Amino acid sequence: MTEDPERHAMKMARKKASRDKIMATKTDEKGLIIVHTGKGKGKSTAAFGMIFRHIAHGMPCAVVQFIKGGMSTGERDMILARFSDLCEFHTMGEGFTWETQDRTRDMEMARAAWEKAKELIRDERNSMVLLDEINIALRYDYIPLEEVLEFLATEKPHMTHVVLTGRNAKPELIELADMVTEMELVKHPFRSGVKAQKGVEF
């Protein structure tokens, strides 16, 4: 049954007044620690959405990829070709752990990525720094969790946003974060034999 237009307008006016009252109390600004985790697709995709928002607003930002190797991806190619003046992009990993099969080398690369990440986060010109797939490096103990937590808690500039992606985010990192999103896997074409495709996965 269609709601009476006058009654609907009154209901929406009350809702708007209530919402406006809530929004008036939200006045703080701060750099957020943002975690994207879970088994579902979209963790890095959502993070790159925020990076492109920064670029669109002319706000300097940076990306450090901890695991993904040298394969071409749309977001990296576009940033390097068109927006390198606003976004530093560092692909530090050499591929997924089951591809490299060299723990010592993986740990060395993760350590180098973390050192670069710290440098970029300390640079207050960067409004956002994306640490893509760092949760994988933390899961396999390639870099010490306590060091990451301590750095984020004590050295991250107040207005710098740091985004950490990857499955199996550590509970301690989730506790520290300001915003946490868990991507839930409901259905994925990979299970039906469909490979990763350009423009969707990379």
N, C-alpha and C positions, 0 to 999 in steps of 0.2 A: 504494500500500500504506500502511495506517495505521501510524504509528509507535507503538511500545510506550510506554504512558503513563509508566512509570518512567524509561525512557531519555530521553523528551522532557523530563521534569521536571529531570533531572540536567543536560541540555544547557542548558535555560533558566536554571538556577541558576548555571552557569558564565558564561553570557552576562551575567547580572545582576551578578555579582561583577566581571567585567571592566568593565562599564559604570559601576558605582559607583566603581571605582578611577579611571577617566578623569574622572568628574564631580567627584571630590574635588579635582582639580587646578584646576578652573575656579572661581576665587574673585574675580576682578576684576570691577568694575562701571565703566562709563564711558558717556558719551553717544556714540552711534554716528552716523556719516555713512553713510546708507543710500541706495543708488541703485536705482531700478526703471527698466529700459530694455528695448529690444527692439521688434520689430514686432508682437508678439502683444498681445491684449487683456488687461487686468487690472493695468496699472501703477498707475494712480490708484486703482482699486478696492482693491488690496492695501494701498496707503498709507492710504486712508480706514479700512480695517479696523483699522490700528494707532491711528489717531486715535480711533476709537470705543472701542478698548480703554482708551486713556488716559481718555476721558470716563467709562467704566464704573468705573474705579478712582478717579475724582475727582481726576485729575491735570490741571492746566491745560495747554493746548496751543493751537496756532494753525495756520491755513491761509492761504497766499497763492497765488492762482491767477494764473499769468503769462499765459496765452493765452485760456482759456475766457472767453467773454463773459457777458452777462446772462441767458442762458437758464436756466430753472429746472432744478435737479437735485435728486434726492431727498436726497442727503447735505447739500447746502447748506441746503435748506429745513428739514430736521430740526434741524440744528445751530443755525440762526438762531432757529427757533421754540422749541426746548426746551433747548438747551445753550449759549446764548451767554455764560452766566456762567463756563463752563469752557473754551470754545473761541472765540477770535477768528477771524472768517472774512472774508477780503478778496479779492474778485474784482476784479483790477486790469486784466486784459486786456479787449479788446473783440471777441474772436473769433479764429478761425484766420486765418493770414496771407493765405490766398487769398481770404478774405472781406473783409478790411479794405483790402488793396491799397495801403496807405499806410505805407511803411517808416519815414518820419520819425515818424509818429504811433505806430507799433508800438514804436519804440525809446524814445520818451518814456514810454509806458505801462510797458514792461519796466523802465526805469530807476526809475520810481516804485515798481513792485512790489519791486524789489531793495532800495530804501531802506527800504520797510516791512518786508521780510524781515529785514534786518539789525537793525532796531529790535526785532523780536519775538524774534530769536535771542539778542540781548544781554540781554534781560529773563529773568533766571534763574528767574523764576516759571514760565516755560513749559518743561515737561519735553520736549515735542516740537514741532517746527515743520515743517510739510509745505510744500514749495515745488513746487506742482503744475505740471507742464509747463515747468519752468525749463530743461530740456535743449533744448527747442525754441528758447527765447530765446537760449541759448548757441550753438546750431547756426547761427543766422542772425546771430550777432555783435551782437545787440541790447544785450547787456551783456558787459563784458570777462571772459573766462574767468579770466585771471590774478587779477583782483580777487576773484572768487568763491573761487578756490582759496586765496588769501592770507587772506581773511577766515575761511574755515572752519578753516584750519590754525592761525590765531593768535588769533582773537577768539571763537570758539564756546566757551561755557562748558563745563567738563569733563563735566558730567552732562546736557547737553542733546542730545537726539537730533534730527538734521536729515535729512529724507527728501526726495530730489530725484527727480522723475519725468519721463518723456518719452523718446521715441525718440532714438536716435543720441547717447547720452551720450558726451562727450568722453573720449578715453583717459586724459588727465591727471586727470579727475574720478574715473574708475574706479580709477586707481592710488591716489588719496588716500582713497577710501572704505573703510570697515570691512566693509561688506556690500553685495554687488552681485547683483541678480537680473535675468537677461535673459529676458523673456517671448518664447517662440518661437511664431510663427504656424504652426499646423498646418492649421487649417480655420476659415473665418469665413463666416457667412451673408451678409454684405454682397456677397460674390462671386457669390452666387446670387440677388441682387436683393432681399434682405431689408434693410429700413431699420433704423436704430438704434431701439431700443424702450425704453419706460419700464420701469424696474426692472431692466434689463439693462445698458444703456449710460449711462443718466442717471436 
